């Protein structure tokens, strides 16, 4: 059994309204940051997964994302898996 | 003026309590994912910055993180800047 580091990047899907991103953009404008645009806010979840192989760790992490970490209706996720 | 894509990864600092991460770990355990551990939950913010150069875009984005996007007391951030 090895430990793998997993980084899950979870973002609102294209076309899905992102109120958090709109709020951040408003905040940036209020602070005078005119150069910023198209803000999207997502989640970054880092964790360890104990598994025999990197593929097994990725499969486990995919299942975790589908069942708990991401909302598949409005969010998409990408995984990076590396050895700890 | 060019547009640059900025990806800001904002995570709770080492040693700072991460109640969101603890809640996610509890959720994973309840769903039977025994292999997961050490969960840390952060934010992933993607946006565009209009600037003359990549360095200028990075400097602007750093300022945005310091002033609004991240809480420097409990969070640290990393930036990736690429041309749009």
Backbone of each chain as nested JSON, in Angstrom:
{
  "chains": [
    {"id": "A", "residues": [
      {"number": 1, "name": "UNK", "atoms": {"N": [0.852, -1.205, 0.0], "CA": [0.0, 0.0, 0.0], "C": [0.882, 1.248, 0.0]}},
      {"number": 2, "name": "UNK", "atoms": {"N": [0.67, 2.146, -0.962], "CA": [1.39, 3.411, -0.99], "C": [0.407, 4.549, -0.784]}},
      {"number": 3, "name": "UNK", "atoms": {"N": [0.949, 5.697, -0.448], "CA": [0.088, 6.878, -0.364], "C": [0.269, 7.743, -1.597]}},
      {"number": 4, "name": "UNK", "atoms": {"N": [-0.836, 8.153, -2.18], "CA": [-0.798, 9.03, -3.342], "C": [-1.406, 10.376, -2.984]}},
      {"number": 5, "name": "UNK", "atoms": {"N": [-0.803, 11.432, -3.523], "CA": [-1.361, 12.774, -3.341], "C": [-2.329, 13.037, -4.481]}},
      {"number": 6, "name": "UNK", "atoms": {"N": [-3.521, 13.44, -4.123], "CA": [-4.518, 13.753, -5.141], "C": [-4.89, 15.229, -5.028]}},
      {"number": 7, "name": "UNK", "atoms": {"N": [-4.94, 15.873, -6.187], "CA": [-5.399, 17.259, -6.239], "C": [-6.622, 17.289, -7.144]}},
      {"number": 8, "name": "UNK", "atoms": {"N": [-7.766, 17.628, -6.574], "CA": [-9.004, 17.693, -7.354], "C": [-9.351, 19.154, -7.604]}},
      {"number": 9, "name": "UNK", "atoms": {"N": [-9.417, 19.52, -8.88], "CA": [-9.823, 20.874, -9.264], "C": [-11.287, 20.816, -9.697]}},
      {"number": 10, "name": "UNK", "atoms": {"N": [-12.127, 21.481, -8.95], "CA": [-13.571, 21.418, -9.204], "C": [-14.075, 22.8, -9.591]}},
      {"number": 11, "name": "UNK", "atoms": {"N": [-14.57, 22.929, -10.807], "CA": [-15.001, 24.25, -11.303], "C": [-16.451, 24.18, -11.772]}},
      {"number": 12, "name": "UNK", "atoms": {"N": [-17.16, 25.319, -11.705], "CA": [-18.498, 25.348, -12.308], "C": [-18.37, 25.101, -13.81]}},
      {"number": 13, "name": "UNK", "atoms": {"N": [-19.304, 24.31, -14.354], "CA": [-19.261, 24.034, -15.79], "C": [-19.463, 25.303, -16.593]}},
      {"number": 14, "name": "UNK", "atoms": {"N": [-18.928, 25.301, -17.808], "CA": [-19.17, 26.395, -18.751], "C": [-20.666, 26.61, -18.904]}},
      {"number": 15, "name": "UNK", "atoms": {"N": [-21.098, 27.861, -18.857], "CA": [-22.511, 28.154, -19.082], "C": [-23.318, 28.147, -17.804]}},
      {"number": 16, "name": "UNK", "atoms": {"N": [-22.75, 27.538, -16.751], "CA": [-23.447, 27.558, -15.468], "C": [-23.15, 28.883, -14.773]}},
      {"number": 17, "name": "UNK", "atoms": {"N": [-24.186, 29.484, -14.253], "CA": [-24.059, 30.732, -13.516], "C": [-23.091, 30.555, -12.34]}},
      {"number": 18, "name": "UNK", "atoms": {"N": [-22.235, 31.548, -12.113], "CA": [-21.255, 31.448, -11.03], "C": [-21.33, 32.699, -10.162]}},
      {"number": 19, "name": "UNK", "atoms": {"N": [-22.303, 32.72, -9.238], "CA": [-22.507, 33.922, -8.416], "C": [-21.28, 34.304, -7.596]}},
      {"number": 20, "name": "UNK", "atoms": {"N": [-20.513, 33.294, -7.163], "CA": [-19.308, 33.589, -6.386], "C": [-18.299, 34.348, -7.257]}},
      {"number": 21, "name": "UNK", "atoms": {"N": [-18.173, 33.903, -8.496], "CA": [-17.269, 34.584, -9.42], "C": [-17.708, 36.014, -9.692]}},
      {"number": 22, "name": "UNK", "atoms": {"N": [-19.037, 36.204, -9.82], "CA": [-19.541, 37.555, -10.059], "C": [-19.266, 38.456, -8.854]}},
      {"number": 23, "name": "UNK", "atoms": {"N": [-19.422, 37.876, -7.658], "CA": [-19.172, 38.656, -6.436], "C": [-17.698, 39.051, -6.343]}},
      {"number": 24, "name": "UNK", "atoms": {"N": [-16.82, 38.114, -6.696], "CA": [-15.383, 38.41, -6.647], "C": [-15.054, 39.505, -7.654]}},
      {"number": 25, "name": "UNK", "atoms": {"N": [-15.637, 39.412, -8.85], "CA": [-15.361, 40.438, -9.864], "C": [-15.836, 41.811, -9.393]}},
      {"number": 26, "name": "UNK", "atoms": {"N": [-17.03, 41.855, -8.78], "CA": [-17.519, 43.131, -8.239], "C": [-16.566, 43.682, -7.198]}},
      {"number": 27, "name": "UNK", "atoms": {"N": [-16.086, 42.798, -6.334], "CA": [-15.141, 43.213, -5.296], "C": [-13.864, 43.776, -5.894]}},
      {"number": 28, "name": "UNK", "atoms": {"N": [-13.356, 43.112, -6.92], "CA": [-12.125, 43.585, -7.571], "C": [-12.356, 44.964, -8.197]}},
      {"number": 29, "name": "UNK", "atoms": {"N": [-13.513, 45.129, -8.834], "CA": [-13.829, 46.429, -9.448], "C": [-13.878, 47.534, -8.383]}},
      {"number": 30, "name": "UNK", "atoms": {"N": [-14.519, 47.21, -7.253], "CA": [-14.634, 48.196, -6.172], "C": [-13.262, 48.605, -5.656]}},
      {"number": 31, "name": "UNK", "atoms": {"N": [-12.314, 47.675, -5.699], "CA": [-10.957, 47.982, -5.232], "C": [-10.112, 48.632, -6.325]}},
      {"number": 32, "name": "UNK", "atoms": {"N": [-10.723, 48.811, -7.508], "CA": [-10.015, 49.517, -8.568], "C": [-9.254, 48.631, -9.531]}},
      {"number": 33, "name": "UNK", "atoms": {"N": [-9.451, 47.317, -9.448], "CA": [-8.772, 46.411, -10.377], "C": [-9.589, 46.282, -11.66]}},
      {"number": 34, "name": "UNK", "atoms": {"N": [-9.373, 47.227, -12.579], "CA": [-10.157, 47.251, -13.808], "C": [-9.684, 46.198, -14.813]}},
      {"number": 35, "name": "UNK", "atoms": {"N": [-8.477, 45.691, -14.623], "CA": [-7.896, 44.775, -15.605], "C": [-8.483, 43.365, -15.527]}},
      {"number": 36, "name": "UNK", "atoms": {"N": [-9.181, 43.054, -14.446], "CA": [-9.674, 41.685, -14.257], "C": [-11.009, 41.472, -14.96]}},
      {"number": 37, "name": "UNK", "atoms": {"N": [-11.209, 40.254, -15.45], "CA": [-12.504, 39.895, -16.055], "C": [-12.677, 38.379, -15.998]}},
      {"number": 38, "name": "UNK", "atoms": {"N": [-13.882, 37.949, -16.344], "CA": [-14.194, 36.507, -16.468], "C": [-13.744, 35.681, -15.27]}},
      {"number": 39, "name": "UNK", "atoms": {"N": [-14.185, 36.075, -14.105], "CA": [-13.775, 35.367, -12.892], "C": [-14.659, 34.132, -12.664]}},
      {"number": 40, "name": "UNK", "atoms": {"N": [-14.019, 33.005, -12.417], "CA": [-14.746, 31.775, -12.062], "C": [-14.132, 31.241, -10.775]}},
      {"number": 41, "name": "UNK", "atoms": {"N": [-14.991, 30.908, -9.836], "CA": [-14.488, 30.42, -8.548], "C": [-14.822, 28.944, -8.382]}},
      {"number": 42, "name": "UNK", "atoms": {"N": [-13.82, 28.156, -8.105], "CA": [-14.023, 26.726, -7.885], "C": [-13.348, 26.286, -6.605]}},
      {"number": 43, "name": "UNK", "atoms": {"N": [-13.284, 24.979, -6.432], "CA": [-12.668, 24.415, -5.233], "C": [-11.422, 23.632, -5.607]}},
      {"number": 44, "name": "UNK", "atoms": {"N": [-10.476, 23.67, -4.696], "CA": [-9.255, 22.885, -4.853], "C": [-9.156, 22.007, -3.62]}},
      {"number": 45, "name": "UNK", "atoms": {"N": [-9.259, 20.699, -3.816], "CA": [-9.234, 19.783, -2.674], "C": [-8.013, 18.884, -2.805]}},
      {"number": 46, "name": "UNK", "atoms": {"N": [-7.143, 18.934, -1.793], "CA": [-5.95, 18.088, -1.784], "C": [-6.113, 17.032, -0.705]}},
      {"number": 47, "name": "UNK", "atoms": {"N": [-5.826, 15.799, -1.042], "CA": [-5.905, 14.742, -0.043], "C": [-5.006, 13.582, -0.419]}},
      {"number": 48, "name": "UNK", "atoms": {"N": [-4.853, 12.66, 0.509], "CA": [-4.07, 11.464, 0.239], "C": [-5.003, 10.284, 0.063]}},
      {"number": 49, "name": "UNK", "atoms": {"N": [-4.596, 9.374, -0.806], "CA": [-5.344, 8.134, -1.001], "C": [-4.356, 6.97, -0.892]}},
      {"number": 50, "name": "UNK", "atoms": {"N": [-4.667, 6.025, -0.035], "CA": [-3.849, 4.814, 0.091], "C": [-4.303, 3.816, -0.969]}},
      {"number": 51, "name": "UNK", "atoms": {"N": [-3.374, 3.367, -1.811], "CA": [-3.738, 2.44, -2.881], "C": [-2.493, 1.681, -3.326]}},
      {"number": 52, "name": "UNK", "atoms": {"N": [-2.71, 0.616, -4.088], "CA": [-1.583, -0.173, -4.588], "C": [-0.901, 0.522, -5.765]}},
      {"number": 53, "name": "UNK", "atoms": {"N": [-1.706, 1.119, -6.63], "CA": [-1.161, 1.751, -7.832], "C": [-1.781, 3.129, -8.024]}},
      {"number": 54, "name": "UNK", "atoms": {"N": [-1.129, 3.917, -8.855], "CA": [-1.63, 5.244, -9.183], "C": [-3.01, 5.167, -9.849]}},
      {"number": 55, "name": "UNK", "atoms": {"N": [-3.2, 4.163, -10.704], "CA": [-4.501, 4.005, -11.369], "C": [-5.611, 3.721, -10.368]}},
      {"number": 56, "name": "UNK", "atoms": {"N": [-5.277, 2.887, -9.371], "CA": [-6.274, 2.574, -8.344], "C": [-6.606, 3.843, -7.539]}},
      {"number": 57, "name": "UNK", "atoms": {"N": [-5.581, 4.621, -7.204], "CA": [-5.81, 5.865, -6.462], "C": [-6.69, 6.811, -7.272]}},
      {"number": 58, "name": "UNK", "atoms": {"N": [-6.423, 6.897, -8.585], "CA": [-7.213, 7.781, -9.442], "C": [-8.667, 7.311, -9.524]}},
      {"number": 59, "name": "UNK", "atoms": {"N": [-8.85, 6.004, -9.629], "CA": [-10.221, 5.47, -9.704], "C": [-10.975, 5.774, -8.408]}},
      {"number": 60, "name": "UNK", "atoms": {"N": [-10.307, 5.575, -7.269], "CA": [-10.927, 5.902, -5.978], "C": [-11.286, 7.377, -5.904]}},
      {"number": 61, "name": "UNK", "atoms": {"N": [-10.334, 8.224, -6.292], "CA": [-10.552, 9.672, -6.196], "C": [-11.674, 10.112, -7.131]}},
      {"number": 62, "name": "UNK", "atoms": {"N": [-11.764, 9.495, -8.308], "CA": [-12.846, 9.818, -9.238], "C": [-14.197, 9.506, -8.6]}},
      {"number": 63, "name": "UNK", "atoms": {"N": [-14.263, 8.349, -7.957], "CA": [-15.495, 7.952, -7.29], "C": [-15.848, 8.929, -6.164]}},
      {"number": 64, "name": "UNK", "atoms": {"N": [-14.82, 9.367, -5.41], "CA": [-15.061, 10.345, -4.328], "C": [-15.61, 11.657, -4.886]}},
      {"number": 65, "name": "UNK", "atoms": {"N": [-15.055, 12.09, -6.015], "CA": [-15.524, 13.331, -6.628], "C": [-16.967, 13.188, -7.086]}},
      {"number": 66, "name": "UNK", "atoms": {"N": [-17.264, 12.048, -7.732], "CA": [-18.608, 11.846, -8.274], "C": [-19.652, 11.74, -7.174]}},
      {"number": 67, "name": "UNK", "atoms": {"N": [-19.238, 11.159, -6.022], "CA": [-20.234, 10.893, -4.973], "C": [-20.318, 11.969, -3.905]}},
      {"number": 68, "name": "UNK", "atoms": {"N": [-19.243, 12.763, -3.747], "CA": [-19.296, 13.744, -2.655], "C": [-18.686, 15.103, -2.998]}},
      {"number": 69, "name": "UNK", "atoms": {"N": [-17.504, 15.093, -3.588], "CA": [-16.757, 16.356, -3.668], "C": [-17.311, 17.324, -4.699]}},
      {"number": 70, "name": "UNK", "atoms": {"N": [-17.768, 16.798, -5.832], "CA": [-18.295, 17.672, -6.883], "C": [-19.782, 17.42, -7.076]}},
      {"number": 71, "name": "UNK", "atoms": {"N": [-20.475, 18.426, -7.545], "CA": [-21.877, 18.273, -7.93], "C": [-21.901, 18.135, -9.445]}},
      {"number": 72, "name": "UNK", "atoms": {"N": [-22.113, 16.908, -9.947], "CA": [-21.961, 16.667, -11.391], "C": [-22.955, 17.43, -12.261]}},
      {"number": 73, "name": "UNK", "atoms": {"N": [-24.026, 17.942, -11.651], "CA": [-25.002, 18.711, -12.427], "C": [-24.408, 20.051, -12.861]}},
      {"number": 74, "name": "UNK", "atoms": {"N": [-23.668, 20.676, -11.972], "CA": [-23.19, 22.025, -12.262], "C": [-21.668, 22.17, -12.23]}},
      {"number": 75, "name": "UNK", "atoms": {"N": [-20.969, 21.106, -11.826], "CA": [-19.514, 21.217, -11.711], "C": [-18.809, 20.128, -12.503]}},
      {"number": 76, "name": "UNK", "atoms": {"N": [-17.599, 20.452, -12.954], "CA": [-16.749, 19.44, -13.573], "C": [-15.453, 19.387, -12.771]}},
      {"number": 77, "name": "UNK", "atoms": {"N": [-14.784, 18.236, -12.829], "CA": [-13.56, 18.129, -12.041], "C": [-12.434, 17.513, -12.858]}},
      {"number": 78, "name": "UNK", "atoms": {"N": [-11.221, 17.867, -12.436], "CA": [-10.014, 17.268, -13.007], "C": [-9.16, 16.794, -11.86]}},
      {"number": 79, "name": "UNK", "atoms": {"N": [-8.481, 15.666, -12.059], "CA": [-7.649, 15.108, -10.994], "C": [-6.192, 15.085, -11.412]}},
      {"number": 80, "name": "UNK", "atoms": {"N": [-5.325, 15.389, -10.445], "CA": [-3.895, 15.133, -10.62], "C": [-3.478, 14.181, -9.515]}},
      {"number": 81, "name": "UNK", "atoms": {"N": [-2.834, 13.095, -9.903], "CA": [-2.419, 12.096, -8.923], "C": [-0.9, 11.949, -8.988]}},
      {"number": 82, "name": "UNK", "atoms": {"N": [-0.248, 12.018, -7.839], "CA": [1.202, 11.819, -7.815], "C": [1.569, 11.012, -6.58]}},
      {"number": 83, "name": "UNK", "atoms": {"N": [2.742, 10.399, -6.611], "CA": [3.137, 9.58, -5.472], "C": [3.567, 10.464, -4.31]}},
      {"number": 84, "name": "UNK", "atoms": {"N": [3.153, 10.106, -3.097], "CA": [3.478, 10.943, -1.927], "C": [4.932, 10.738, -1.513]}}
    ]},
    {"id": "B", "residues": [
      {"number": 1, "name": "UNK", "atoms": {"N": [-2.142, 45.788, -25.375], "CA": [-2.78, 45.09, -24.238], "C": [-3.154, 43.662, -24.645]}},
      {"number": 2, "name": "UNK", "atoms": {"N": [-2.691, 42.688, -23.877], "CA": [-3.066, 41.296, -24.118], "C": [-3.869, 40.791, -22.929]}},
      {"number": 3, "name": "UNK", "atoms": {"N": [-4.559, 39.686, -23.147], "CA": [-5.261, 39.054, -22.035], "C": [-4.458, 37.856, -21.541]}},
      {"number": 4, "name": "UNK", "atoms": {"N": [-4.289, 37.78, -20.249], "CA": [-3.6, 36.643, -19.637], "C": [-4.581, 35.861, -18.773]}},
      {"number": 5, "name": "UNK", "atoms": {"N": [-4.43, 34.547, -18.806], "CA": [-5.232, 33.683, -17.935], "C": [-4.48, 33.498, -16.627]}},
      {"number": 6, "name": "UNK", "atoms": {"N": [-5.16, 33.76, -15.551], "CA": [-4.537, 33.578, -14.238], "C": [-5.295, 32.491, -13.477]}},
      {"number": 7, "name": "UNK", "atoms": {"N": [-4.535, 31.604, -12.87], "CA": [-5.13, 30.594, -12.003], "C": [-4.534, 30.796, -10.615]}},
      {"number": 8, "name": "UNK", "atoms": {"N": [-5.378, 31.143, -9.665], "CA": [-4.911, 31.349, -8.294], "C": [-5.342, 30.161, -7.441]}},
      {"number": 9, "name": "UNK", "atoms": {"N": [-4.351, 29.472, -6.864], "CA": [-4.63, 28.359, -5.95], "C": [-4.461, 28.875, -4.526]}},
      {"number": 10, "name": "UNK", "atoms": {"N": [-5.538, 28.878, -3.791], "CA": [-5.527, 29.448, -2.44], "C": [-5.836, 28.342, -1.444]}},
      {"number": 11, "name": "UNK", "atoms": {"N": [-4.872, 28.06, -0.564], "CA": [-5.041, 26.957, 0.393], "C": [-4.835, 27.46, 1.817]}},
      {"number": 12, "name": "UNK", "atoms": {"N": [-5.489, 26.798, 2.787], "CA": [-5.177, 27.127, 4.183], "C": [-3.7, 26.808, 4.449]}},
      {"number": 13, "name": "UNK", "atoms": {"N": [-3.048, 27.694, 5.214], "CA": [-1.641, 27.459, 5.533], "C": [-1.474, 26.2, 6.364]}},
      {"number": 14, "name": "UNK", "atoms": {"N": [-0.295, 25.603, 6.26], "CA": [0.064, 24.474, 7.122], "C": [-0.139, 24.857, 8.578]}},
      {"number": 15, "name": "UNK", "atoms": {"N": [-0.755, 23.976, 9.338], "CA": [-0.915, 24.234, 10.762], "C": [-2.184, 24.986, 11.094]}},
      {"number": 16, "name": "UNK", "atoms": {"N": [-2.79, 25.579, 10.068], "CA": [-4.068, 26.275, 10.297], "C": [-5.182, 25.247, 10.228]}},
      {"number": 17, "name": "UNK", "atoms": {"N": [-6.08, 25.319, 11.186], "CA": [-7.223, 24.432, 11.237], "C": [-8.045, 24.553, 9.952]}},
      {"number": 18, "name": "UNK", "atoms": {"N": [-8.522, 23.418, 9.441], "CA": [-9.288, 23.453, 8.195], "C": [-10.601, 22.692, 8.384]}},
      {"number": 19, "name": "UNK", "atoms": {"N": [-11.596, 23.361, 8.978], "CA": [-12.85, 22.671, 9.293], "C": [-13.548, 22.107, 8.052]}},
      {"number": 20, "name": "UNK", "atoms": {"N": [-13.39, 22.788, 6.912], "CA": [-14.008, 22.278, 5.688], "C": [-13.378, 20.937, 5.296]}},
      {"number": 21, "name": "UNK", "atoms": {"N": [-12.055, 20.887, 5.417], "CA": [-11.354, 19.648, 5.111], "C": [-11.772, 18.518, 6.04]}},
      {"number": 22, "name": "UNK", "atoms": {"N": [-11.955, 18.845, 7.327], "CA": [-12.386, 17.828, 8.286], "C": [-13.788, 17.329, 7.954]}},
      {"number": 23, "name": "UNK", "atoms": {"N": [-14.643, 18.263, 7.529], "CA": [-16.019, 17.88, 7.182], "C": [-16.023, 16.969, 5.953]}},
      {"number": 24, "name": "UNK", "atoms": {"N": [-15.178, 17.298, 4.974], "CA": [-15.102, 16.47, 3.765], "C": [-14.596, 15.076, 4.123]}},
      {"number": 25, "name": "UNK", "atoms": {"N": [-13.58, 15.012, 4.99], "CA": [-13.05, 13.704, 5.386], "C": [-14.116, 12.878, 6.105]}},
      {"number": 26, "name": "UNK", "atoms": {"N": [-14.877, 13.517, 7.005], "CA": [-15.965, 12.803, 7.684], "C": [-16.975, 12.276, 6.673]}},
      {"number": 27, "name": "UNK", "atoms": {"N": [-17.3, 13.102, 5.686], "CA": [-18.248, 12.688, 4.645], "C": [-17.738, 11.496, 3.862]}},
      {"number": 28, "name": "UNK", "atoms": {"N": [-16.449, 11.538, 3.524], "CA": [-15.856, 10.425, 2.772], "C": [-15.912, 9.134, 3.596]}},
      {"number": 29, "name": "UNK", "atoms": {"N": [-15.597, 9.243, 4.895], "CA": [-15.637, 8.075, 5.78], "C": [-17.059, 7.498, 5.848]}},
      {"number": 30, "name": "UNK", "atoms": {"N": [-18.029, 8.391, 5.974], "CA": [-19.427, 7.937, 6.052], "C": [-19.829, 7.188, 4.792]}},
      {"number": 31, "name": "UNK", "atoms": {"N": [-19.252, 7.588, 3.657], "CA": [-19.57, 6.921, 2.395], "C": [-18.711, 5.671, 2.179]}},
      {"number": 32, "name": "UNK", "atoms": {"N": [-17.841, 5.382, 3.149], "CA": [-17.06, 4.149, 3.059], "C": [-15.701, 4.296, 2.392]}},
      {"number": 33, "name": "UNK", "atoms": {"N": [-15.27, 5.532, 2.136], "CA": [-13.951, 5.735, 1.517], "C": [-12.879, 5.768, 2.603]}},
      {"number": 34, "name": "UNK", "atoms": {"N": [-12.423, 4.583, 2.989], "CA": [-11.452, 4.492, 4.082], "C": [-10.05, 4.887, 3.638]}},
      {"number": 35, "name": "UNK", "atoms": {"N": [-9.8, 4.884, 2.337], "CA": [-8.447, 5.12, 1.822], "C": [-8.035, 6.592, 1.878]}},
      {"number": 36, "name": "UNK", "atoms": {"N": [-8.994, 7.488, 2.061], "CA": [-8.686, 8.923, 2.016], "C": [-8.187, 9.426, 3.361]}},
      {"number": 37, "name": "UNK", "atoms": {"N": [-7.271, 10.384, 3.321], "CA": [-6.806, 11.024, 4.55], "C": [-6.261, 12.414, 4.214]}},
      {"number": 38, "name": "UNK", "atoms": {"N": [-5.961, 13.181, 5.272], "CA": [-5.316, 14.496, 5.13], "C": [-5.978, 15.404, 4.101]}},
      {"number": 39, "name": "UNK", "atoms": {"N": [-7.258, 15.623, 4.246], "CA": [-7.995, 16.446, 3.288], "C": [-7.84, 17.935, 3.627]}},
      {"number": 40, "name": "UNK", "atoms": {"N": [-7.48, 18.721, 2.622], "CA": [-7.404, 20.182, 2.783], "C": [-8.239, 20.79, 1.66]}},
      {"number": 41, "name": "UNK", "atoms": {"N": [-9.09, 21.726, 2.028], "CA": [-9.965, 22.343, 1.022], "C": [-9.566, 23.801, 0.813]}},
      {"number": 42, "name": "UNK", "atoms": {"N": [-9.316, 24.145, -0.421], "CA": [-8.968, 25.521, -0.766], "C": [-9.833, 26.03, -1.901]}},
      {"number": 43, "name": "UNK", "atoms": {"N": [-9.427, 27.163, -2.432], "CA": [-10.175, 27.772, -3.534], "C": [-9.311, 27.806, -4.783]}},
      {"number": 44, "name": "UNK", "atoms": {"N": [-9.984, 27.671, -5.907], "CA": [-9.313, 27.788, -7.194], "C": [-10.043, 28.895, -7.946]}},
      {"number": 45, "name": "UNK", "atoms": {"N": [-9.347, 29.987, -8.2], "CA": [-9.989, 31.124, -8.869], "C": [-9.308, 31.357, -10.205]}},
      {"number": 46, "name": "UNK", "atoms": {"N": [-10.088, 31.259, -11.28], "CA": [-9.549, 31.506, -12.624], "C": [-10.122, 32.802, -13.143]}},
      {"number": 47, "name": "UNK", "atoms": {"N": [-9.259, 33.648, -13.696], "CA": [-9.747, 34.905, -14.259], "C": [-8.789, 35.407, -15.319]}},
      {"number": 48, "name": "UNK", "atoms": {"N": [-9.219, 36.439, -16.023], "CA": [-8.365, 37.048, -17.027], "C": [-7.877, 38.393, -16.518]}},
      {"number": 49, "name": "UNK", "atoms": {"N": [-6.658, 38.723, -16.902], "CA": [-6.095, 40.026, -16.566], "C": [-5.55, 40.65, -17.855]}},
      {"number": 50, "name": "UNK", "atoms": {"N": [-5.988, 41.862, -18.143], "CA": [-5.466, 42.599, -19.295], "C": [-4.191, 43.303, -18.873]}},
      {"number": 51, "name": "UNK", "atoms": {"N": [-3.096, 43.041, -19.594], "CA": [-1.812, 43.648, -19.238], "C": [-0.901, 43.646, -20.456]}},
      {"number": 52, "name": "UNK", "atoms": {"N": [0.182, 44.398, -20.346], "CA": [1.145, 44.447, -21.461], "C": [2.025, 43.201, -21.491]}},
      {"number": 53, "name": "UNK", "atoms": {"N": [2.422, 42.765, -20.308], "CA": [3.328, 41.609, -20.229], "C": [2.836, 40.627, -19.174]}},
      {"number": 54, "name": "UNK", "atoms": {"N": [3.377, 39.427, -19.252], "CA": [3.045, 38.386, -18.285], "C": [3.446, 38.811, -16.865]}},
      {"number": 55, "name": "UNK", "atoms": {"N": [4.601, 39.479, -16.744], "CA": [5.049, 39.941, -15.427], "C": [4.083, 40.957, -14.826]}},
      {"number": 56, "name": "UNK", "atoms": {"N": [3.591, 41.851, -15.697], "CA": [2.629, 42.847, -15.216], "C": [1.334, 42.157, -14.764]}},
      {"number": 57, "name": "UNK", "atoms": {"N": [0.879, 41.167, -15.547], "CA": [-0.339, 40.429, -15.176], "C": [-0.138, 39.727, -13.838]}},
      {"number": 58, "name": "UNK", "atoms": {"N": [1.05, 39.135, -13.642], "CA": [1.328, 38.429, -12.391], "C": [1.36, 39.399, -11.205]}},
      {"number": 59, "name": "UNK", "atoms": {"N": [1.949, 40.564, -11.429], "CA": [2.004, 41.561, -10.347], "C": [0.598, 42.022, -9.965]}},
      {"number": 60, "name": "UNK", "atoms": {"N": [-0.237, 42.27, -10.985], "CA": [-1.624, 42.663, -10.716], "C": [-2.359, 41.565, -9.946]}},
      {"number": 61, "name": "UNK", "atoms": {"N": [-2.206, 40.326, -10.416], "CA": [-2.916, 39.206, -9.799], "C": [-2.444, 38.991, -8.357]}},
      {"number": 62, "name": "UNK", "atoms": {"N": [-1.143, 39.189, -8.116], "CA": [-0.614, 39.066, -6.751], "C": [-1.273, 40.084, -5.837]}},
      {"number": 63, "name": "UNK", "atoms": {"N": [-1.387, 41.304, -6.35], "CA": [-2.034, 42.362, -5.577], "C": [-3.5, 42.02, -5.3]}},
      {"number": 64, "name": "UNK", "atoms": {"N": [-4.197, 41.466, -6.301], "CA": [-5.607, 41.072, -6.105], "C": [-5.736, 40.002, -5.032]}},
      {"number": 65, "name": "UNK", "atoms": {"N": [-4.809, 39.04, -5.054], "CA": [-4.842, 37.978, -4.042], "C": [-4.599, 38.552, -2.656]}},
      {"number": 66, "name": "UNK", "atoms": {"N": [-3.606, 39.441, -2.568], "CA": [-3.262, 39.99, -1.252], "C": [-4.377, 40.86, -0.692]}},
      {"number": 67, "name": "UNK", "atoms": {"N": [-5.097, 41.557, -1.591], "CA": [-6.091, 42.519, -1.11], "C": [-7.504, 41.961, -1.014]}},
      {"number": 68, "name": "UNK", "atoms": {"N": [-7.801, 40.915, -1.785], "CA": [-9.194, 40.444, -1.761], "C": [-9.339, 38.915, -1.764]}},
      {"number": 69, "name": "UNK", "atoms": {"N": [-8.611, 38.247, -2.658], "CA": [-8.929, 36.836, -2.901], "C": [-8.496, 35.913, -1.774]}},
      {"number": 70, "name": "UNK", "atoms": {"N": [-7.343, 36.203, -1.182], "CA": [-6.849, 35.34, -0.11], "C": [-6.818, 36.106, 1.204]}},
      {"number": 71, "name": "UNK", "atoms": {"N": [-6.93, 35.379, 2.291], "CA": [-6.758, 35.97, 3.622], "C": [-5.341, 35.624, 4.084]}},
      {"number": 72, "name": "UNK", "atoms": {"N": [-4.429, 36.6, 4.03], "CA": [-3.013, 36.287, 4.273], "C": [-2.72, 35.763, 5.673]}},
      {"number": 73, "name": "UNK", "atoms": {"N": [-3.643, 35.954, 6.601], "CA": [-3.415, 35.441, 7.964], "C": [-3.477, 33.913, 7.978]}},
      {"number": 74, "name": "UNK", "atoms": {"N": [-4.415, 33.362, 7.245], "CA": [-4.631, 31.908, 7.336], "C": [-4.458, 31.183, 6.0]}},
      {"number": 75, "name": "UNK", "atoms": {"N": [-4.281, 31.937, 4.92], "CA": [-4.191, 31.275, 3.615], "C": [-2.906, 31.663, 2.879]}},
      {"number": 76, "name": "UNK", "atoms": {"N": [-2.438, 30.739, 2.039], "CA": [-1.328, 31.063, 1.151], "C": [-1.809, 30.829, -0.272]}},
      {"number": 77, "name": "UNK", "atoms": {"N": [-1.178, 31.52, -1.229], "CA": [-1.643, 31.352, -2.605], "C": [-0.467, 31.17, -3.564]}},
      {"number": 78, "name": "UNK", "atoms": {"N": [-0.784, 30.482, -4.665], "CA": [0.175, 30.327, -5.761], "C": [-0.524, 30.743, -7.033]}},
      {"number": 79, "name": "UNK", "atoms": {"N": [0.231, 31.365, -7.944], "CA": [-0.363, 31.841, -9.198], "C": [0.266, 31.14, -10.391]}},
      {"number": 80, "name": "UNK", "atoms": {"N": [-0.591, 30.817, -11.357], "CA": [-0.092, 30.398, -12.665], "C": [-0.627, 31.391, -13.671]}},
      {"number": 81, "name": "UNK", "atoms": {"N": [0.277, 31.941, -14.487], "CA": [-0.127, 32.936, -15.478], "C": [0.242, 32.426, -16.863]}},
      {"number": 82, "name": "UNK", "atoms": {"N": [-0.724, 32.448, -17.772], "CA": [-0.424, 32.04, -19.148], "C": [-1.144, 32.966, -20.112]}},
      {"number": 83, "name": "UNK", "atoms": {"N": [-0.667, 32.984, -21.357], "CA": [-1.284, 33.891, -22.323], "C": [-2.628, 33.313, -22.784]}},
      {"number": 84, "name": "UNK", "atoms": {"N": [-3.627, 34.164, -22.903], "CA": [-4.965, 33.676, -23.277], "C": [-5.021, 33.346, -24.772]}}
    ]}
  ]
}
